Amino acid sequence: MPESLSLSCLAEAGFDPPDSSPSPEERWSSQQQLDALWNEILMVFDDDELAIDILEYDMAGYSAQEIMKDLGIDQRAYDSKRRLIRRRLDRHLKKEGGHEK
C-alpha cells in the first residue's frame, strides 16, 4: 500500500502546485462584471426604492428578519416585494436573453 503524500513531501520532490487564488486581473474582471450586473439591476428597479433597499440588504448578508426590522415592513410586505423582484428579474432576463458573462 503506498505511503500517503503530504504537501511537504510534494514540495520536497519539486512539485509546486499552481496558486488557486485569482490573479489581480481576474479579481478586477469579476468586480467589473458584478458592477455591470448591479447597474443593470438598478435600472430594472429604478422606480422601486423598496426593492433596491431589500436587494442591497440581501447582498450585504442581512437576514429577512433584519431587513424587515430595518425597513419597517412586515412579513407579508417583504414576501410580496421579494416575489415582485423575482418576477421582474425573470422578465428582464428573458427579454434581454439572459445576462452575458
N, CA, C and O of each residue as an XYZ file, in Angstrom:
404
protein
N       0.846     -1.175      0.000
C       0.000      0.000      0.000
C       0.894      1.241      0.000
O       1.804      1.322      0.825
N       0.671      2.211     -0.893
C       1.540      3.382     -0.952
C       1.384      4.274      0.270
O       0.312      4.394      0.864
N       2.495      4.887      0.611
C       2.509      5.817      1.721
C       1.727      7.070      1.313
O       1.800      7.495      0.160
N       0.982      7.660      2.248
C       0.199      8.858      1.902
C       1.137     10.030      1.649
O       2.190     10.157      2.273
N       0.728     10.873      0.728
C       1.544     12.021      0.353
C       1.123     13.253      1.134
O      -0.065     13.481      1.358
N       2.077     14.027      1.536
C       1.788     15.289      2.205
C       2.269     16.421      1.310
O       3.056     16.212      0.387
N       1.784     17.615      1.596
C       2.219     18.770      0.811
C       3.713     18.999      0.958
O       4.386     19.364     -0.007
N       4.231     18.789      2.152
C       5.670     18.990      2.339
C       6.461     17.956      1.551
O       7.526     18.264      1.016
N       5.951     16.742      1.477
C       6.614     15.689      0.707
C       6.620     16.060     -0.775
O       7.628     15.880     -1.458
N       5.491     16.579     -1.274
C       5.415     17.003     -2.677
C       6.355     18.176     -2.944
O       7.003     18.232     -3.989
N       6.428     19.114     -1.994
C       7.299     20.278     -2.157
C       8.759     19.846     -2.200
O       9.543     20.375     -2.988
N       9.126     18.885     -1.354
C      10.494     18.376     -1.351
C      10.849     17.712     -2.678
O      12.005     17.711     -3.100
N       9.827     17.145     -3.328
C      10.052     16.470     -4.617
C      10.068     17.476     -5.780
O      10.251     17.092     -6.935
N       9.876     18.764     -5.464
C       9.936     19.781     -6.505
C       8.595     20.138     -7.116
O       8.547     20.916     -8.069
N       7.510     19.596     -6.598
C       6.185     19.918     -7.119
C       5.714     21.230     -6.521
O       5.649     21.371     -5.300
N       5.390     22.174     -7.359
C       4.905     23.479     -6.920
C       3.500     23.667     -7.492
O       3.352     24.062     -8.649
N       2.471     23.388     -6.696
C       1.115     23.496     -7.223
C       0.789     24.940     -7.600
O       1.286     25.880     -6.979
N      -0.041     25.106     -8.610
C      -0.403     26.466     -9.011
C      -1.208     27.157     -7.917
O      -1.928     26.514     -7.152
N      -1.074     28.455     -7.860
C      -1.826     29.265     -6.904
C      -3.289     29.258     -7.324
O      -3.618     29.636     -8.448
N      -4.170     28.827     -6.421
C      -5.583     28.729     -6.762
C      -6.326     30.045     -6.555
O      -7.483     30.165     -6.959
N      -5.686     31.029     -5.935
C      -6.361     32.311     -5.733
C      -6.360     33.098     -7.044
O      -5.426     32.993     -7.839
N      -7.416     33.887     -7.261
C      -7.487     34.637     -8.516
C      -6.405     35.705     -8.612
O      -5.971     36.276     -7.612
N      -5.991     35.949     -9.831
C      -4.985     36.983    -10.072
C      -5.637     38.355     -9.911
O      -6.864     38.447     -9.910
N      -4.853     39.416     -9.776
C      -5.441     40.760     -9.711
C      -6.319     41.065    -10.925
O      -7.356     41.716    -10.800
N      -5.902     40.595    -12.089
C      -6.697     40.832    -13.302
C      -8.034     40.101    -13.229
O      -9.064     40.645    -13.630
N      -8.021     38.870    -12.717
C      -9.263     38.108    -12.580
C     -10.193     38.747    -11.557
O     -11.405     38.804    -11.765
N      -9.625     39.231    -10.444
C     -10.447     39.915     -9.436
C     -11.043     41.188    -10.012
O     -12.217     41.475     -9.779
N     -10.259     41.960    -10.763
C     -10.740     43.196    -11.371
C     -11.862     42.884    -12.362
O     -12.890     43.560    -12.375
N     -11.662     41.865    -13.186
C     -12.671     41.486    -14.179
C     -13.963     41.047    -13.489
O     -15.054     41.422    -13.918
N     -13.843     40.258    -12.426
C     -15.026     39.818    -11.683
C     -15.760     41.007    -11.082
O     -16.989     41.063    -11.110
N     -15.008     41.954    -10.541
C     -15.634     43.132     -9.946
C     -16.338     43.956    -11.023
O     -17.422     44.489    -10.784
N     -15.733     44.062    -12.201
C     -16.357     44.800    -13.308
C     -17.668     44.137    -13.727
O     -18.658     44.820    -13.985
N     -17.671     42.808    -13.793
C     -18.890     42.077    -14.155
C     -19.966     42.259    -13.089
O     -21.139     42.446    -13.413
N     -19.569     42.206    -11.824
C     -20.516     42.408    -10.733
C     -21.093     43.823    -10.783
O     -22.299     44.011    -10.618
N     -20.237     44.810    -11.009
C     -20.700     46.196    -11.100
C     -21.682     46.381    -12.255
O     -22.695     47.064    -12.109
N     -21.381     45.773    -13.399
C     -22.267     45.883    -14.563
C     -23.614     45.233    -14.268
O     -24.655     45.783    -14.627
N     -23.607     44.074    -13.623
C     -24.848     43.396    -13.275
C     -25.652     44.226    -12.281
O     -26.867     44.364    -12.424
N     -24.982     44.778    -11.279
C     -25.688     45.595    -10.280
C     -26.296     46.835    -10.948
O     -27.427     47.205    -10.631
N     -25.578     47.473    -11.853
C     -26.121     48.638    -12.558
C     -27.339     48.261    -13.386
O     -28.294     49.031    -13.482
N     -27.305     47.076    -13.985
C     -28.448     46.583    -14.752
C     -29.652     46.365    -13.827
O     -30.780     46.716    -14.173
N     -29.404     45.788    -12.663
C     -30.478     45.571    -11.684
C     -31.050     46.905    -11.226
O     -32.266     47.048    -11.102
N     -30.183     47.885    -10.972
C     -30.665     49.210    -10.561
C     -31.569     49.826    -11.622
O     -32.551     50.487    -11.283
N     -31.256     49.621    -12.896
C     -32.102     50.150    -13.972
C     -33.461     49.450    -13.984
O     -34.488     50.085    -14.226
N     -33.465     48.151    -13.724
C     -34.725     47.399    -13.711
C     -35.638     47.905    -12.598
O     -36.858     47.927    -12.761
N     -35.061     48.310    -11.473
C     -35.849     48.740    -10.315
C     -35.729     50.243    -10.043
O     -35.883     50.681     -8.903
N     -35.458     51.020    -11.073
C     -35.268     52.458    -10.865
C     -36.517     53.153    -10.333
O     -36.429     54.275     -9.835
N     -37.675     52.509    -10.429
C     -38.920     53.090     -9.939
C     -39.371     52.480     -8.615
O     -40.491     52.740     -8.176
N     -38.532     51.680     -7.971
C     -38.951     50.956     -6.771
C     -37.838     50.971     -5.724
O     -37.001     50.070     -5.672
N     -37.847     51.991     -4.910
C     -36.800     52.168     -3.896
C     -36.778     51.036     -2.871
O     -35.706     50.622     -2.429
N     -37.955     50.532     -2.490
C     -38.006     49.446     -1.515
C     -37.348     48.181     -2.069
O     -36.635     47.488     -1.344
N     -37.581     47.880     -3.338
C     -36.945     46.706     -3.947
C     -35.428     46.848     -3.921
O     -34.717     45.894     -3.608
N     -34.940     48.024     -4.248
C     -33.490     48.266     -4.226
C     -32.952     48.124     -2.805
O     -31.898     47.525     -2.591
N     -33.683     48.679     -1.834
C     -33.249     48.555     -0.434
C     -33.159     47.085     -0.021
O     -32.175     46.671      0.592
N     -34.179     46.299     -0.353
C     -34.178     44.883      0.009
C     -33.007     44.170     -0.666
O     -32.323     43.372     -0.026
N     -32.771     44.445     -1.933
C     -31.659     43.815     -2.645
C     -30.313     44.200     -2.032
O     -29.431     43.352     -1.899
N     -30.149     45.466     -1.660
C     -28.885     45.898     -1.051
C     -28.659     45.209      0.288
O     -27.556     44.739      0.567
N     -29.695     45.145      1.116
C     -29.578     44.454      2.400
C     -29.251     42.979      2.181
O     -28.392     42.414      2.858
N     -29.951     42.364      1.222
C     -29.738     40.949      0.934
C     -28.301     40.697      0.490
O     -27.670     39.742      0.945
N     -27.785     41.538     -0.385
C     -26.402     41.382     -0.857
C     -25.395     41.584      0.271
O     -24.305     41.012      0.246
N     -25.760     42.393      1.252
C     -24.862     42.638      2.382
C     -24.928     41.514      3.420
O     -24.188     41.530      4.404
N     -25.820     40.535      3.195
C     -25.863     39.381      4.080
C     -26.847     39.476      5.236
O     -26.798     38.657      6.154
N     -27.735     40.457      5.206
C     -28.719     40.580      6.276
C     -29.778     39.492      6.148
O     -30.085     39.039      5.046
N     -30.331     39.078      7.280
C     -31.420     38.092      7.276
C     -32.724     38.802      6.934
O     -32.814     40.029      6.976
N     -33.731     37.999      6.595
C     -35.054     38.565      6.287
C     -35.580     39.350      7.492
O     -36.144     40.434      7.336
N     -35.393     38.799      8.688
C     -35.872     39.482      9.900
C     -35.185     40.837     10.088
O     -35.836     41.823     10.434
N     -33.881     40.882      9.860
C     -33.147     42.148      9.990
C     -33.611     43.161      8.947
O     -33.765     44.345      9.246
N     -33.830     42.688      7.726
C     -34.281     43.579      6.649
C     -35.644     44.163      6.998
O     -35.855     45.371      6.892
N     -36.570     43.299      7.417
C     -37.918     43.781      7.756
C     -37.873     44.790      8.901
O     -38.558     45.812      8.861
N     -37.073     44.503      9.910
C     -36.974     45.412     11.061
C     -36.390     46.756     10.626
O     -36.945     47.806     10.951
N     -35.263     46.730      9.885
C     -34.609     47.976      9.474
C     -35.469     48.803      8.527
O     -35.455     50.033      8.584
N     -36.228     48.121      7.643
C     -37.040     48.846      6.665
C     -38.460     49.124      7.157
O     -39.231     49.812      6.488
N     -38.798     48.590      8.321
C     -40.113     48.846      8.903
C     -41.251     48.229      8.120
O     -42.307     48.841      7.966
N     -41.041     47.003      7.618
C     -42.091     46.314      6.876
C     -42.392     44.980      7.540
O     -41.552     44.424      8.247
N     -43.591     44.476      7.308
C     -43.969     43.187      7.893
C     -43.653     42.047      6.931
O     -43.205     42.269      5.806
N     -43.896     40.818      7.399
C     -43.577     39.623      6.615
C     -44.321     39.609      5.282
O     -43.760     39.244      4.249
N     -45.580     40.008      5.319
C     -46.384     39.995      4.094
C     -45.823     40.958      3.050
O     -45.711     40.607      1.875
N     -45.473     42.163      3.474
C     -44.912     43.160      2.544
C     -43.561     42.692      2.010
O     -43.258     42.868      0.830
N     -42.758     42.096      2.880
C     -41.448     41.584      2.470
C     -41.599     40.477      1.434
O     -40.952     40.507      0.388
N     -42.459     39.496      1.728
C     -42.670     38.375      0.802
C     -43.212     38.854     -0.538
O     -42.789     38.385     -1.594
N     -44.139     39.782     -0.484
C     -44.733     40.322     -1.708
C     -43.678     41.019     -2.562
O     -43.640     40.839     -3.779
N     -42.828     41.811     -1.925
C     -41.791     42.533     -2.668
C     -40.751     41.564     -3.222
O     -40.256     41.764     -4.332
N     -40.417     40.532     -2.477
C     -39.471     39.529     -2.982
C     -40.025     38.826     -4.225
O     -39.286     38.572     -5.177
N     -41.330     38.512     -4.215
C     -41.949     37.896     -5.397
C     -41.891     38.851     -6.582
O     -41.590     38.437     -7.701
N     -42.179     40.132     -6.338
C     -42.116     41.125     -7.410
C     -40.698     41.219     -7.967
O     -40.507     41.287     -9.181
N     -39.714     41.223     -7.087
C     -38.307     41.286     -7.518
C     -37.996     40.086     -8.411
O     -37.416     40.250     -9.484
N     -38.372     38.900     -7.986
C     -38.094     37.688     -8.757
C     -38.778     37.740    -10.124
O     -38.158     37.433    -11.142
N     -40.062     38.131    -10.147
C     -40.804     38.190    -11.413
C     -40.194     39.220    -12.355
O     -40.033     38.961    -13.548
N     -39.860     40.380    -11.821
C     -39.312     41.433    -12.683
C     -37.942     41.051    -13.232
O     -37.652     41.313    -14.400
N     -37.100     40.436    -12.410
C     -35.791     39.987    -12.897
C     -35.947     38.878    -13.938
O     -35.256     38.877    -14.958
N     -36.855     37.936    -13.680
C     -37.094     36.865    -14.658
C     -37.544     37.454    -15.993
O     -37.049     37.066    -17.051
N     -38.472     38.379    -15.932
C     -38.978     39.013    -17.158
C     -37.866     39.748    -17.882
O     -37.750     39.649    -19.104
N     -37.051     40.480    -17.147
C     -35.948     41.244    -17.748
C     -34.932     40.314    -18.406
O     -34.474     40.570    -19.520
N     -34.585     39.237    -17.709
C     -33.596     38.310    -18.253
C     -34.121     37.596    -19.493
O     -33.365     37.349    -20.432
N     -35.402     37.264    -19.505
C     -35.986     36.634    -20.699
C     -35.998     37.619    -21.868
O     -35.707     37.250    -23.006
N     -36.335     38.867    -21.575
C     -36.384     39.897    -22.612
C     -34.990     40.171    -23.174
O     -34.814     40.343    -24.381
N     -34.012     40.209    -22.283
C     -32.636     40.515    -22.688
C     -31.883     39.279    -23.175
O     -30.749     39.390    -23.641
N     -32.490     38.128    -23.075
C     -31.808     36.898    -23.487
C     -30.806     36.418    -22.461
O     -29.883     35.675    -22.795
N     -30.973     36.826    -21.231
C     -30.048     36.400    -20.174
C     -28.876     37.357    -20.076
O     -28.549     38.070    -21.024
N     -28.261     37.356    -18.925
C     -27.103     38.218    -18.685
C     -25.858     37.513    -19.184
O     -25.591     36.374    -18.801
N     -25.108     38.167    -20.018
C     -23.881     37.562    -20.552
C     -22.761     37.647    -19.541
O     -22.650     38.611    -18.783
N     -21.937     36.624    -19.545
C     -20.792     36.576    -18.621
C     -19.605     37.242    -19.231
O     -18.545     37.305    -18.608
